[in-house]
């Protein structure tokens, strides 16, 4: 099933992003389906917030086994299939927690949806989470061009639009063709192509610690085959 939605919920310095699939785009636009995506986010957020993990990636089996009130996500899915009359699959999820002075930012691209917000859950076809922080190795600017919260959102938009594959390092050799660059900090910044992402980070005394991008229906890598968690401060 390639149709469906990405759902993102952020609360109390924790964020979750899930992918829920259905058979038709007609159902993806249905308010009942969008509300179900929100419930899945709530279930995963509750699970992640009650753990000591700073990051979790879960696949279909793990996320469907999560308990929410007196039912599992699999139970809720079966009920929703009966309500909507179409097959539904909860495919994967990721959880991020900001610690100390870190910030977790989010963005959802709500292409073709009448509403991109269901309760506290944002839904769309693409989504991203970015974990960022002040860069103490740099001299912090007296006045940042943008606040860290806004920079985080801009970076999330960039991740959705430019699809980087890794953060990259200062010691990397940037690609000779900027259009083929896949390392985040060496990519042209989507909101100002005169700058690289690294330039924007240095201007604002910030650094990217982690990011995750979801596209509804994309081919999945091995990282979502099994649940993984990282505990403690990063």
C-alpha positions as CSV (number, residue, x, y, z in Angstrom):
1,X,0.0,0.0,0.0
2,X,1.6,3.2,-1.2
3,X,-1.1,5.6,-0.1
4,X,-1.6,7.0,3.4
5,X,-0.2,9.7,5.7
6,X,2.8,10.7,7.7
7,X,1.8,11.9,11.2
8,X,3.9,14.1,13.5
9,X,3.2,15.0,17.2
10,X,5.5,17.1,19.4
11,X,5.0,17.5,23.1
12,X,7.2,18.3,26.1
13,X,10.5,18.1,24.2
14,X,9.5,14.7,22.7
15,X,8.5,14.1,19.1
16,X,7.1,11.1,17.2
17,X,6.6,10.6,13.5
18,X,4.7,7.6,12.1
19,X,3.6,6.3,8.7
20,X,0.2,4.8,8.3
21,X,-0.8,3.3,4.9
22,X,-4.1,2.7,3.2
23,X,-5.2,1.5,-0.2
24,X,-6.5,4.8,-1.8
25,X,-5.9,8.5,-1.6
26,X,-9.6,8.9,-1.0
27,X,-9.3,7.3,2.4
28,X,-6.1,9.2,3.2
29,X,-8.2,12.4,2.9
30,X,-10.9,11.0,5.2
31,X,-11.2,12.6,8.6
32,X,-11.6,9.3,10.4
33,X,-8.4,8.0,8.9
34,X,-6.5,11.2,9.8
35,X,-7.9,10.9,13.4
36,X,-6.6,7.3,13.5
37,X,-3.1,8.5,12.5
38,X,-3.3,10.9,15.4
39,X,-4.2,8.1,17.8
40,X,-1.2,6.1,16.6
41,X,1.1,9.1,17.3
42,X,-0.4,9.4,20.8
43,X,0.2,5.7,21.5
44,X,3.9,5.9,20.4
45,X,4.4,9.2,22.2
46,X,3.1,7.7,25.4
47,X,5.4,4.7,25.0
48,X,8.5,6.8,24.2
49,X,7.9,9.4,26.9
50,X,7.5,6.7,29.5
51,X,10.9,5.2,28.6
52,X,14.4,6.5,29.1
53,X,15.2,6.4,25.4
54,X,16.4,9.5,23.5
55,X,15.7,7.8,20.2
56,X,13.6,4.8,18.9
57,X,13.0,3.5,15.5
58,X,10.3,0.9,15.2
59,X,8.9,-1.2,12.4
60,X,5.5,-2.6,11.7
61,X,5.7,-5.4,14.3
62,X,6.9,-3.3,17.2
63,X,4.6,-0.3,16.7
64,X,1.5,-2.6,16.3
65,X,2.3,-4.2,19.6
66,X,2.3,-0.9,21.6
67,X,-0.4,-0.6,24.2
68,X,-2.8,2.4,24.2
69,X,-5.3,2.5,27.0
70,X,-6.8,-1.1,27.0
71,X,-6.0,-2.0,23.4
72,X,-2.9,-2.5,21.2
73,X,-2.3,-0.5,18.1
74,X,-3.1,-3.7,16.1
75,X,-6.5,-3.8,17.9
76,X,-7.2,-0.2,17.0
77,X,-6.1,-0.8,13.4
78,X,-8.6,-3.7,13.1
79,X,-11.4,-1.6,14.5
80,X,-10.6,1.2,12.0
81,X,-10.5,-1.2,9.1
82,X,-14.1,-2.1,10.1
83,X,-15.1,1.5,10.3
84,X,-13.6,2.6,7.0
85,X,-14.0,-0.5,5.0
86,X,-10.4,-0.5,3.6
87,X,-7.2,-2.2,4.6
88,X,-4.9,-0.1,6.8
89,X,-1.3,-0.8,7.9
90,X,0.7,1.0,10.6
91,X,4.1,0.8,8.9
92,X,6.8,2.4,11.1
93,X,7.6,5.1,13.6
94,X,10.5,7.2,15.1
95,X,10.7,8.8,18.5
96,X,13.2,11.6,19.4
97,X,13.7,13.3,22.8
98,X,15.6,16.6,23.3
99,X,17.7,16.7,26.5
100,X,19.6,19.6,28.2
101,X,19.5,22.6,25.8
102,X,18.7,20.5,22.7
103,X,15.7,21.3,20.5
104,X,13.6,18.8,18.5
105,X,11.9,20.5,15.5
106,X,9.3,19.2,13.1
107,X,7.8,19.8,9.7
108,X,5.0,18.1,7.7
109,X,4.3,18.8,4.0
110,X,0.5,18.5,3.7
111,X,0.2,18.2,-0.1
112,X,-3.4,18.1,-1.2
113,X,-5.0,17.9,2.2
114,X,-7.8,20.1,3.3
115,X,-6.4,20.1,6.8
116,X,-2.9,19.4,7.8
117,X,-3.7,19.4,11.6
118,X,-5.7,16.9,13.6
119,X,-5.8,17.8,17.2
120,X,-2.1,18.2,18.1
121,X,-1.0,15.9,15.2
122,X,0.2,17.3,11.9
123,X,-0.4,15.0,8.9
124,X,0.8,15.0,5.3
125,X,2.7,13.0,2.7
126,X,6.2,14.0,3.9
127,X,7.6,14.7,7.3
128,X,10.8,15.3,9.1
129,X,12.3,15.7,12.6
130,X,15.6,17.5,13.3
131,X,17.4,17.5,16.6
132,X,19.7,20.5,17.0
133,X,21.6,22.4,19.7
134,X,23.9,25.4,20.3
135,X,27.4,24.7,18.9
136,X,29.7,25.4,21.9
137,X,32.8,24.9,19.6
138,X,31.8,28.1,17.8
139,X,31.7,31.6,19.1
140,X,28.0,32.3,19.6
141,X,26.8,35.3,17.7
142,X,25.6,38.2,19.8
143,X,22.4,38.3,17.8
144,X,21.3,35.2,15.9
145,X,19.7,35.9,12.5
146,X,16.9,33.5,13.5
147,X,15.9,31.9,16.8
148,X,16.9,28.2,17.2
149,X,13.2,27.2,17.1
150,X,12.8,28.9,13.7
151,X,16.1,27.5,12.4
152,X,15.0,24.0,13.4
153,X,11.8,24.4,11.4
154,X,13.7,25.7,8.4
155,X,16.1,22.8,8.6
156,X,13.2,20.4,8.7
157,X,11.8,22.0,5.5
158,X,15.2,21.6,4.0
159,X,15.4,17.9,4.9
160,X,12.0,17.2,3.4
161,X,12.8,19.1,0.2
162,X,16.5,18.1,-0.3
163,X,16.4,14.6,1.1
164,X,20.0,14.4,2.6
165,X,21.3,10.9,3.5
166,X,23.6,11.9,6.4
167,X,24.6,15.0,8.4
168,X,28.2,15.0,7.1
169,X,31.4,16.3,8.7
170,X,33.7,19.3,8.2
171,X,36.4,16.9,6.9
172,X,34.2,15.6,4.1
173,X,34.9,16.5,0.5
174,X,31.8,18.1,-0.8
175,X,30.3,16.8,-4.1
176,X,31.6,18.6,-7.2
177,X,28.0,18.7,-8.4
178,X,25.9,20.5,-5.7
179,X,22.7,19.0,-7.0
180,X,24.0,15.5,-6.2
181,X,25.2,16.4,-2.7
182,X,23.7,14.1,-0.1
183,X,25.4,15.2,3.1
184,X,23.2,17.8,4.9
185,X,25.8,20.4,6.0
186,X,27.3,20.5,2.5
187,X,24.0,20.9,0.6
188,X,22.9,24.3,-0.7
189,X,20.4,25.7,1.8
190,X,16.9,25.3,0.3
191,X,15.7,28.7,1.6
192,X,18.8,30.5,0.4
193,X,20.9,28.7,-2.3
194,X,23.7,31.3,-1.9
195,X,24.5,29.6,1.4
196,X,25.3,26.0,2.4
197,X,23.5,24.5,5.4
198,X,26.9,24.7,7.2
199,X,27.0,28.4,6.6
200,X,23.5,28.9,8.1
201,X,24.4,26.8,11.1
202,X,27.7,28.7,11.7
203,X,25.8,32.0,11.4
204,X,23.5,30.9,14.1
205,X,25.9,29.1,16.4
206,X,24.0,25.9,16.0
207,X,24.6,22.2,15.0
208,X,22.5,19.3,13.8
209,X,22.7,16.3,16.1
210,X,20.2,14.0,14.2
211,X,17.5,14.1,11.6
212,X,14.8,11.7,10.2
213,X,12.8,12.1,7.0
214,X,9.7,10.1,6.1
215,X,8.1,9.9,2.7
216,X,4.8,8.0,2.5
217,X,5.2,4.8,0.5
218,X,9.0,4.9,0.1
219,X,11.2,1.8,0.1
220,X,12.4,1.1,3.7
221,X,15.9,0.3,4.8
222,X,16.9,-2.4,7.3
223,X,16.8,0.2,10.2
224,X,13.0,-0.3,10.5
225,X,13.1,-4.1,10.5
226,X,13.6,-4.2,14.3
227,X,13.1,-1.8,17.1
228,X,16.1,0.1,18.4
229,X,16.5,2.5,21.3
230,X,19.2,4.8,22.5
231,X,19.0,5.6,26.2
232,X,20.4,8.6,28.2
233,X,21.6,12.0,27.1
234,X,23.2,12.4,23.7
